[in-house]
Amino acid sequence: MAEPACPQKAPYALELAPGDYWWCACGLSKKQPFCDGSHKGSEFSPVKFTLAESEKKWLCGCKRTKNPPFCDGMHKSL
């Protein structure tokens, strides 16, 4: 399996409204941390997640998390 690109070595701390979101797993999106379709033609697929209410979330920026799309601290070992 190919390694995803690492757009940043820190999480994206975001206040998100209720709704569906697609987290970029390839690291190539120009709209980080969300998918813009840059993965097309690769082995990567975006990760969908849904929020029922407004919440602050820390989304993985290094694309190495074991709990996508949420940061698990893996960036500290890069």
CNS distance restraints for C-alpha pairs under 8 A (distance, minus, plus):
assign (resid   1 and name CA) (resid  43 and name CA) 7.84 0.50 0.50
assign (resid   2 and name CA) (resid  43 and name CA) 7.72 0.50 0.50
assign (resid   4 and name CA) (resid  25 and name CA) 6.96 0.50 0.50
assign (resid   4 and name CA) (resid  26 and name CA) 4.68 0.50 0.50
assign (resid   4 and name CA) (resid  27 and name CA) 5.58 0.50 0.50
assign (resid   4 and name CA) (resid  28 and name CA) 7.96 0.50 0.50
assign (resid   4 and name CA) (resid  63 and name CA) 6.38 0.50 0.50
assign (resid   4 and name CA) (resid  64 and name CA) 7.81 0.50 0.50
assign (resid   5 and name CA) (resid  26 and name CA) 6.08 0.50 0.50
assign (resid   5 and name CA) (resid  27 and name CA) 4.45 0.50 0.50
assign (resid   5 and name CA) (resid  28 and name CA) 6.27 0.50 0.50
assign (resid   5 and name CA) (resid  62 and name CA) 7.59 0.50 0.50
assign (resid   5 and name CA) (resid  63 and name CA) 7.21 0.50 0.50
assign (resid   6 and name CA) (resid  27 and name CA) 5.68 0.50 0.50
assign (resid   6 and name CA) (resid  61 and name CA) 6.88 0.50 0.50
assign (resid   6 and name CA) (resid  62 and name CA) 4.58 0.50 0.50
assign (resid   6 and name CA) (resid  63 and name CA) 6.10 0.50 0.50
assign (resid   7 and name CA) (resid  27 and name CA) 5.83 0.50 0.50
assign (resid   7 and name CA) (resid  28 and name CA) 7.49 0.50 0.50
assign (resid   7 and name CA) (resid  32 and name CA) 7.79 0.50 0.50
assign (resid   7 and name CA) (resid  61 and name CA) 6.19 0.50 0.50
assign (resid   7 and name CA) (resid  62 and name CA) 6.12 0.50 0.50
assign (resid   8 and name CA) (resid  61 and name CA) 5.18 0.50 0.50
assign (resid   8 and name CA) (resid  62 and name CA) 5.42 0.50 0.50
assign (resid   9 and name CA) (resid  61 and name CA) 6.10 0.50 0.50
assign (resid   9 and name CA) (resid  62 and name CA) 5.16 0.50 0.50
assign (resid   9 and name CA) (resid  75 and name CA) 5.18 0.50 0.50
assign (resid   9 and name CA) (resid  76 and name CA) 7.55 0.50 0.50
assign (resid   9 and name CA) (resid  78 and name CA) 7.52 0.50 0.50
assign (resid  10 and name CA) (resid  60 and name CA) 7.16 0.50 0.50
assign (resid  10 and name CA) (resid  61 and name CA) 5.50 0.50 0.50
assign (resid  10 and name CA) (resid  62 and name CA) 6.60 0.50 0.50
assign (resid  10 and name CA) (resid  75 and name CA) 6.12 0.50 0.50
assign (resid  11 and name CA) (resid  58 and name CA) 5.63 0.50 0.50
assign (resid  11 and name CA) (resid  59 and name CA) 5.37 0.50 0.50
assign (resid  11 and name CA) (resid  60 and name CA) 4.73 0.50 0.50
assign (resid  11 and name CA) (resid  61 and name CA) 4.69 0.50 0.50
assign (resid  11 and name CA) (resid  62 and name CA) 7.37 0.50 0.50
assign (resid  11 and name CA) (resid  71 and name CA) 5.98 0.50 0.50
assign (resid  12 and name CA) (resid  33 and name CA) 6.98 0.50 0.50
assign (resid  12 and name CA) (resid  57 and name CA) 7.91 0.50 0.50
assign (resid  12 and name CA) (resid  58 and name CA) 5.39 0.50 0.50
assign (resid  12 and name CA) (resid  59 and name CA) 5.04 0.50 0.50
assign (resid  12 and name CA) (resid  60 and name CA) 6.40 0.50 0.50
assign (resid  12 and name CA) (resid  61 and name CA) 6.04 0.50 0.50
assign (resid  13 and name CA) (resid  56 and name CA) 6.89 0.50 0.50
assign (resid  13 and name CA) (resid  57 and name CA) 5.81 0.50 0.50
assign (resid  13 and name CA) (resid  58 and name CA) 4.47 0.50 0.50
assign (resid  13 and name CA) (resid  59 and name CA) 6.52 0.50 0.50
assign (resid  14 and name CA) (resid  56 and name CA) 5.46 0.50 0.50
assign (resid  14 and name CA) (resid  57 and name CA) 5.46 0.50 0.50
assign (resid  14 and name CA) (resid  58 and name CA) 6.38 0.50 0.50
assign (resid  14 and name CA) (resid  59 and name CA) 7.68 0.50 0.50
assign (resid  15 and name CA) (resid  54 and name CA) 7.05 0.50 0.50
assign (resid  15 and name CA) (resid  55 and name CA) 5.68 0.50 0.50
assign (resid  15 and name CA) (resid  56 and name CA) 4.26 0.50 0.50
assign (resid  15 and name CA) (resid  57 and name CA) 6.47 0.50 0.50
assign (resid  16 and name CA) (resid  51 and name CA) 8.00 0.50 0.50
assign (resid  16 and name CA) (resid  54 and name CA) 5.50 0.50 0.50
assign (resid  16 and name CA) (resid  55 and name CA) 5.50 0.50 0.50
assign (resid  16 and name CA) (resid  56 and name CA) 6.09 0.50 0.50
assign (resid  16 and name CA) (resid  57 and name CA) 7.16 0.50 0.50
assign (resid  17 and name CA) (resid  51 and name CA) 7.35 0.50 0.50
assign (resid  17 and name CA) (resid  53 and name CA) 6.46 0.50 0.50
assign (resid  17 and name CA) (resid  54 and name CA) 4.34 0.50 0.50
assign (resid  17 and name CA) (resid  55 and name CA) 6.77 0.50 0.50
assign (resid  18 and name CA) (resid  50 and name CA) 7.34 0.50 0.50
assign (resid  18 and name CA) (resid  51 and name CA) 4.83 0.50 0.50
assign (resid  18 and name CA) (resid  52 and name CA) 5.07 0.50 0.50
assign (resid  18 and name CA) (resid  53 and name CA) 4.60 0.50 0.50
assign (resid  18 and name CA) (resid  54 and name CA) 5.19 0.50 0.50
assign (resid  18 and name CA) (resid  55 and name CA) 7.91 0.50 0.50
assign (resid  19 and name CA) (resid  50 and name CA) 5.55 0.50 0.50
assign (resid  19 and name CA) (resid  51 and name CA) 5.32 0.50 0.50
assign (resid  19 and name CA) (resid  52 and name CA) 6.60 0.50 0.50
assign (resid  19 and name CA) (resid  53 and name CA) 7.91 0.50 0.50
assign (resid  20 and name CA) (resid  48 and name CA) 6.94 0.50 0.50
assign (resid  20 and name CA) (resid  49 and name CA) 5.85 0.50 0.50
assign (resid  20 and name CA) (resid  50 and name CA) 4.39 0.50 0.50
assign (resid  20 and name CA) (resid  51 and name CA) 6.56 0.50 0.50
assign (resid  21 and name CA) (resid  34 and name CA) 7.39 0.50 0.50
assign (resid  21 and name CA) (resid  48 and name CA) 5.61 0.50 0.50
assign (resid  21 and name CA) (resid  49 and name CA) 5.38 0.50 0.50
assign (resid  21 and name CA) (resid  50 and name CA) 6.15 0.50 0.50
assign (resid  22 and name CA) (resid  34 and name CA) 5.67 0.50 0.50
assign (resid  22 and name CA) (resid  35 and name CA) 5.70 0.50 0.50
assign (resid  22 and name CA) (resid  46 and name CA) 5.76 0.50 0.50
assign (resid  22 and name CA) (resid  47 and name CA) 5.37 0.50 0.50
assign (resid  22 and name CA) (resid  48 and name CA) 4.43 0.50 0.50
assign (resid  22 and name CA) (resid  49 and name CA) 6.44 0.50 0.50
assign (resid  23 and name CA) (resid  33 and name CA) 5.85 0.50 0.50
assign (resid  23 and name CA) (resid  34 and name CA) 4.44 0.50 0.50
assign (resid  23 and name CA) (resid  35 and name CA) 5.52 0.50 0.50
assign (resid  23 and name CA) (resid  46 and name CA) 5.44 0.50 0.50
assign (resid  23 and name CA) (resid  47 and name CA) 5.05 0.50 0.50
assign (resid  23 and name CA) (resid  48 and name CA) 6.31 0.50 0.50
assign (resid  23 and name CA) (resid  49 and name CA) 7.67 0.50 0.50
assign (resid  23 and name CA) (resid  69 and name CA) 6.10 0.50 0.50
assign (resid  24 and name CA) (resid  28 and name CA) 7.64 0.50 0.50
assign (resid  24 and name CA) (resid  29 and name CA) 6.47 0.50 0.50
assign (resid  24 and name CA) (resid  32 and name CA) 6.86 0.50 0.50
assign (resid  24 and name CA) (resid  33 and name CA) 5.72 0.50 0.50
assign (resid  24 and name CA) (resid  34 and name CA) 4.87 0.50 0.50
assign (resid  24 and name CA) (resid  35 and name CA) 4.28 0.50 0.50
assign (resid  24 and name CA) (resid  36 and name CA) 7.66 0.50 0.50
assign (resid  24 and name CA) (resid  45 and name CA) 7.63 0.50 0.50
assign (resid  24 and name CA) (resid  46 and name CA) 4.98 0.50 0.50
assign (resid  24 and name CA) (resid  47 and name CA) 6.77 0.50 0.50
assign (resid  25 and name CA) (resid  35 and name CA) 7.76 0.50 0.50
assign (resid  25 and name CA) (resid  44 and name CA) 6.33 0.50 0.50
assign (resid  25 and name CA) (resid  45 and name CA) 6.28 0.50 0.50
assign (resid  25 and name CA) (resid  46 and name CA) 5.24 0.50 0.50
assign (resid  25 and name CA) (resid  47 and name CA) 6.74 0.50 0.50
assign (resid  25 and name CA) (resid  63 and name CA) 6.01 0.50 0.50
assign (resid  25 and name CA) (resid  69 and name CA) 7.96 0.50 0.50
assign (resid  26 and name CA) (resid  38 and name CA) 7.85 0.50 0.50
assign (resid  26 and name CA) (resid  39 and name CA) 5.94 0.50 0.50
assign (resid  26 and name CA) (resid  44 and name CA) 5.61 0.50 0.50
assign (resid  26 and name CA) (resid  45 and name CA) 7.28 0.50 0.50
assign (resid  26 and name CA) (resid  46 and name CA) 7.59 0.50 0.50
assign (resid  26 and name CA) (resid  63 and name CA) 7.19 0.50 0.50
assign (resid  27 and name CA) (resid  32 and name CA) 7.67 0.50 0.50
assign (resid  27 and name CA) (resid  62 and name CA) 7.67 0.50 0.50
assign (resid  27 and name CA) (resid  63 and name CA) 6.43 0.50 0.50
assign (resid  28 and name CA) (resid  38 and name CA) 5.86 0.50 0.50
assign (resid  28 and name CA) (resid  39 and name CA) 6.95 0.50 0.50
assign (resid  29 and name CA) (resid  33 and name CA) 7.47 0.50 0.50
assign (resid  29 and name CA) (resid  34 and name CA) 6.96 0.50 0.50
assign (resid  29 and name CA) (resid  35 and name CA) 5.66 0.50 0.50
assign (resid  29 and name CA) (resid  36 and name CA) 5.36 0.50 0.50
assign (resid  29 and name CA) (resid  37 and name CA) 7.00 0.50 0.50
assign (resid  29 and name CA) (resid  38 and name CA) 5.42 0.50 0.50
assign (resid  29 and name CA) (resid  39 and name CA) 7.67 0.50 0.50
assign (resid  30 and name CA) (resid  36 and name CA) 6.78 0.50 0.50
assign (resid  31 and name CA) (resid  35 and name CA) 6.60 0.50 0.50
assign (resid  31 and name CA) (resid  36 and name CA) 6.23 0.50 0.50
assign (resid  32 and name CA) (resid  61 and name CA) 7.96 0.50 0.50
assign (resid  33 and name CA) (resid  59 and name CA) 7.04 0.50 0.50
assign (resid  33 and name CA) (resid  60 and name CA) 7.60 0.50 0.50
assign (resid  33 and name CA) (resid  61 and name CA) 6.65 0.50 0.50
assign (resid  35 and name CA) (resid  46 and name CA) 6.27 0.50 0.50
assign (resid  39 and name CA) (resid  43 and name CA) 7.59 0.50 0.50
assign (resid  39 and name CA) (resid  44 and name CA) 5.86 0.50 0.50
assign (resid  39 and name CA) (resid  45 and name CA) 6.58 0.50 0.50
assign (resid  39 and name CA) (resid  46 and name CA) 7.88 0.50 0.50
assign (resid  40 and name CA) (resid  44 and name CA) 7.85 0.50 0.50
assign (resid  47 and name CA) (resid  68 and name CA) 7.14 0.50 0.50
assign (resid  47 and name CA) (resid  69 and name CA) 6.63 0.50 0.50
assign (resid  49 and name CA) (resid  69 and name CA) 7.79 0.50 0.50
assign (resid  51 and name CA) (resid  55 and name CA) 7.68 0.50 0.50
assign (resid  57 and name CA) (resid  70 and name CA) 7.47 0.50 0.50
assign (resid  58 and name CA) (resid  70 and name CA) 5.88 0.50 0.50
assign (resid  58 and name CA) (resid  71 and name CA) 5.80 0.50 0.50
assign (resid  59 and name CA) (resid  68 and name CA) 7.97 0.50 0.50
assign (resid  59 and name CA) (resid  69 and name CA) 5.60 0.50 0.50
assign (resid  59 and name CA) (resid  70 and name CA) 4.45 0.50 0.50
assign (resid  59 and name CA) (resid  71 and name CA) 5.24 0.50 0.50
assign (resid  60 and name CA) (resid  64 and name CA) 7.55 0.50 0.50
assign (resid  60 and name CA) (resid  65 and name CA) 6.40 0.50 0.50
assign (resid  60 and name CA) (resid  68 and name CA) 7.18 0.50 0.50
assign (resid  60 and name CA) (resid  69 and name CA) 5.89 0.50 0.50
assign (resid  60 and name CA) (resid  70 and name CA) 5.21 0.50 0.50
assign (resid  60 and name CA) (resid  71 and name CA) 4.18 0.50 0.50
assign (resid  60 and name CA) (resid  72 and name CA) 7.48 0.50 0.50
assign (resid  61 and name CA) (resid  71 and name CA) 7.51 0.50 0.50
assign (resid  61 and name CA) (resid  75 and name CA) 7.89 0.50 0.50
assign (resid  62 and name CA) (resid  74 and name CA) 7.69 0.50 0.50
assign (resid  62 and name CA) (resid  75 and name CA) 5.82 0.50 0.50
assign (resid  64 and name CA) (resid  74 and name CA) 6.18 0.50 0.50
assign (resid  64 and name CA) (resid  75 and name CA) 7.25 0.50 0.50
assign (resid  65 and name CA) (resid  69 and name CA) 7.35 0.50 0.50
assign (resid  65 and name CA) (resid  70 and name CA) 7.02 0.50 0.50
assign (resid  65 and name CA) (resid  71 and name CA) 5.91 0.50 0.50
assign (resid  65 and name CA) (resid  72 and name CA) 5.62 0.50 0.50
assign (resid  65 and name CA) (resid  73 and name CA) 7.32 0.50 0.50
assign (resid  65 and name CA) (resid  74 and name CA) 5.80 0.50 0.50
assign (resid  66 and name CA) (resid  72 and name CA) 6.89 0.50 0.50
assign (resid  67 and name CA) (resid  71 and name CA) 7.02 0.50 0.50
assign (resid  67 and name CA) (resid  72 and name CA) 6.55 0.50 0.50
assign (resid  73 and name CA) (resid  77 and name CA) 7.98 0.50 0.50
assign (resid  74 and name CA) (resid  78 and name CA) 7.22 0.50 0.50
